[in-house]
């Protein structure tokens, strides 16, 4: 049996506040960043992406997701 199908779509977004000076992935160097829940697909995907561009080891990851991440961004606890 052969099958081709669409199983799951995971869109990742990187959001920051206007005026942060962050306009590209390299600008994330040294920031404090909400990276998703501990062990989540979001956290693991972001770790892989930022490792590939060489900045993951420089950030301070905060393991929060969803509304908590939005609240921390709004309150300037993360960039």
Secondary structure, DSSP 4 states (H G I P E B T S, - for coil): -----------------TTS---SGGGGTT-EEE--STT-HHHHHHHHHHHHTT-GGGSEEE---HHHHHHHHHTTS--
